[in-house]
Amino acid sequence: MTFKTILYDVEDGILTITLNRPDRLNAFNNEMRDDIIMALDMADADDDVKAIIFTGSGRVFCAGADLGAGGDTFNYKPKKPGIPRDGGGMLTLRIFECLKPVISACNGPAVGIGATMQCAMDIRLASENAKYGFVFSKRGIVPEAASSWFLPRVVGISTALEWTFSGRVFKAHEALERGFVRTVYPADELLPAARALAKEFCNETSSISVAMARQMMWKMLGADHPMEAHQIDSRGVYFTGKSADAKEGVKSFLEKRPANYPGQVSSDMPEFYPWWEEREFK
C-alpha cells in the first residue's frame, strides 16, 4: 500500500515508519494521523513484522501540528456528538495498543505532537541534532496526545511540569539527562543503532511473549495494586507455559541452538487477551 504522508518499509522483520512531509517539516495533520494508524494496523496483522522504528525524513522528525490554518489551527468542530477527540491522542492510544515493540529514532527537532507521540513509544533514541519542545503553553493550548498521562510516567512529574510550564525547546542531551531518551548518537549512527536494538527484539524471542510483555508493562502503570499484575502474570504463565513457544524455548536452550518459535501474534494470542476490556478478573 502507498501512503501519502509516511514511508512504510519492512526489512529483516523490522518496519521503519518515516514521517514524510519534508516540504512541511513533517508537520502532523489528519492525513498523517490516519496513515500512521493504518500502518500500525497493518503491522499488527503482519507476523513478519517483529519491531517498529519511527523516524523523520530530511532534517526534522516532526515540527508539530501543521499550522497552515493560522489562528484557527486548533479551532475545529467535532465530527460526532460528545467530547471532541484530539487527533494526537487518537494516535498515541493506537501506539499504546500496538502488539510490536516501538522505537523512536528522533533524527531532528520534534515539537508539540512530534514530541508527545514519542512518549507512547517504548524506547527513544536521539540524534545529536534532535531537539524537543512541549510548546503548548506558548500556543495557548494544553498538552495533547494523552501526554499528561504518558510524560510524567516517562520522566517524572517535576520534569514533565517544567517542560510543559515553560514550553521551551531543549536539546537531546537534556532529554538524555532527564531520562526521556535512552542514548544520543551522531546523526549517521542513529538508524543503525535503532535497527541493532530492534534486532534484539526480533531474534530468538517469541513474538507472543514480546507482545504480552509490552501490554502487561504499559497496562500495569495504571494498576492500583500489584495483585492486578499477579493475576495477569498467573494467567499469562498458565497460557504460555503449555504453548508450542514455551516447548521450543526450553528445547532450544537444552539443545544449545537458536530457537524457532511457531506462535503467531495474529492468531495465537492468549484467550483472555485483551484482558483490560473485562469488567472484572475471572
N, C-alpha and C positions, 0 to 999 in steps of 0.2 A: 504494500500500500504506500502511496505517496502522500506525504503531509506537506502543508503549506508553510508552517512556522517552525518545524523541527526537522532534524535528520534522525533516522532510525537505522542503526547499523548493528547487526549481530555478527560476532566473530568469536570462535572458541568458547561459546557458551556465555559470552558477555555482551549485553546490549548497551550500546552507547547512545544516549539521547542528547542531541546537541541542539540547544536553543538557537534558532537560525533566522533571525531578522536583523542581520548586521547593519542594514541601512537605517534601522531604528534602534541600534544598540541593544538588540534582542529584547526590546521592551515588551512587556506582557499585555496581551489583550485577550478577549474572549475566545478568539480562534486558537491562540496558543494554549489556553486552558483546555479547550476541548481536544486539541491534538495530543497533549500530554496525557490526559485521562484515557483517551483511546489507546495510546501507545502502552500505557500500563495495563489496560485490559488485555491487549494482545500479548504482552509479556507474561502475565499471569497464566494465560491459556497455553503458552508455548513451553513445553517441557525442555526444549533445547536452550532456553534462557535460564541461566543459573544465577546471574547477578546483573545489576543495572548501574551504569555510571551516567551522571548528568554533567554536562559542561556547556560552554557557550562558544559560538563561532566568533571569529575576529578577536578583538582585544578586550571585550566586555563579556561578563557572564550574563547579567541582566540588569538593565538600567531602571527597573521597576515598572510600574504601570505606564502604559502608553498615554502620555499627556496631550495627545493630539486634539482632544476635545476642549482644551483650555480649562477655564474655571468650572466647567460642568463635567469634568472627567469623572468625578465621584458622585455626581448627581444623576442617578439612574432610577428608573421605575421598575419595580419587581414584575416579573412575568407572571407570577402566581400570587394569590392572596396569602396573607400571613407575613411572617418575618422574612424580610429580603435576605437572599443568600449572597454572601461575599464570594466572588469568583476565586480569589486566592485560597479561601478556606475550603472550597469545593475541591481544589487541587490537593492541598495538604492532607485533607481527610482521605483522599484516594491513595496518596502515598502511604498514609498510616495503615491502610488496609492491605497494602501490597504483600504478596507472598514471597518476593525475592529481595535479597539484601540490596540496599540502595546507597550508593556512594556519590558524594558531591565532589567534583574536581573543579573547583572555582578558579577560573583562569584570569579573572579581571574584576573590575568593580561590580558589586552586587548590592543594590539598594532597594528598599521597600520590599515588594514581593520577591525580588531577586535574592534578598537575604532571608525572608521568612519562609520561602519554600524549602530552603536548605535545613531549616530547623526540624522538619519532619523526616529528613534523611538520616540514615543510620550512622554514617561516618563521613566527616567533612575533611577534605584535603584542600590545600590552597596553594596557588602560585604566589611568588613574591609580589606579583603585580595586583593581587587581589585587594579589594577594599570592601568594607561592609558599612551599611548605614540603615538603621531602623528609624527612618526620617519622618515618621508620621506626624509628630508634633510640629514639624516645620511645614507641613502641608495642610494643617488644620483638621486632620482626621485622627483616628485611633489606630493602634496596631491591629493588623488584619491577619488573615490566613491562619487563624487559631493560634497565633504566636503568643498570646497571653497564656496559653496552656503549654506550648512547646518550649519557648525560650527560657523561662525560669527553671524548667527541668533540665535543660542543657547546661546553663551557665550559673544558675542560682538566682534568687530573687533580686539581690542588690545590683548585680551586673545588668540584669535584664531591665531593671528600672532606670539605672544610669543611662544605658544606651537609648532607651525609649524616651526618657525625660528630655535628654539633650538633643536627640535626633542627629548627632554628629556622625560624620563619616570617619572611620578609623581603619588603620592598615592591618594587614594579615597577621603581623607579629603580635598586635594587641589581641586579636581574635585567638591566637595560639595561647598567649599567656592566660587568658580568661577561660580557656577550655572549650571555645566554640569550634575550633579546628584541631585536628589531631597532629598534622605536620604541615610545614610550609616548605615548598620546593622551588628551585629555579624553574622558570617557565617551561623550558624544554624537557624537564623531568616529571612534570605533573601527571600527564596522562599515562606514561609508562608506569609510574608508581601506583596510580589508581588501578590500572589493569593487573599489576602484580598482586595487589591486595585482593582484587576481585577473584583472581585465580585461586587464592587460598580458600575462598568460599565455594568454588566450583569443583575443585579436585579432591577426590576421595572423601566427600561428605554426602550424606543423604539429603536430598532436596527437601524431603518431608521434614526431617529433623531441623533443618535450617529455617524452613517456613514456620514451623511451630515455635521454634525458639524466638524468632522475630516477633510473632504475635504475642507470645507469653510475656516477653520482656516489656514491650510497649504497653500492653493492656494492664500489667501489674503496676505501672506507675500511678494508676488511679485507685488502686486497691486500698481498702480501709484496714486490712489485717492480713498478716502472712498466711492465715488459714485459707484465704482465697487462692493464693499461689499453690498451697499444698494440695488443694482439691484438684486444680488443673494439672499440676505435676503428676499426681497419682493417676488421673485418668489418662494422661499422655503416656506415662511409662507403661501402664497396663496395655494400651492400644499398640504402641510401637514395639513393646517387648515381644509381642507374638507375631510381628510383621516379618516379611521377607528381608527388609532392610536390616533389621536387628540381627537376623541369622547371618546375613552376608557380612555385617560389620564384625561380628565375633569370629566368623570363619576366616575372613581375610586376615585378621590380626594373628590368629593362631598359625595360619599358613604363610605368614610373612610376605604377603603380596598386596598389590593395590586392590582396593575394594571396587566393586561394580554394582552399585545399588539399583535394583529394579523398580523401586517405587516412583510413581509419577505424581507431582503436585496436582495436576489437572484432574486426576481420577482417584487418588489413593489417600487423601487426607482423612484424619480420624472422623468417625461417625458423629462425634459431638462437636465438630468444627462447623460454624463459628460459635463457640460456647457463650460468648458475651451477649448473644441475642436471646439466650434463655432467660426466663423470668427469675428462675432460681436454680441453684445447683441440684442435680439429682443424685 
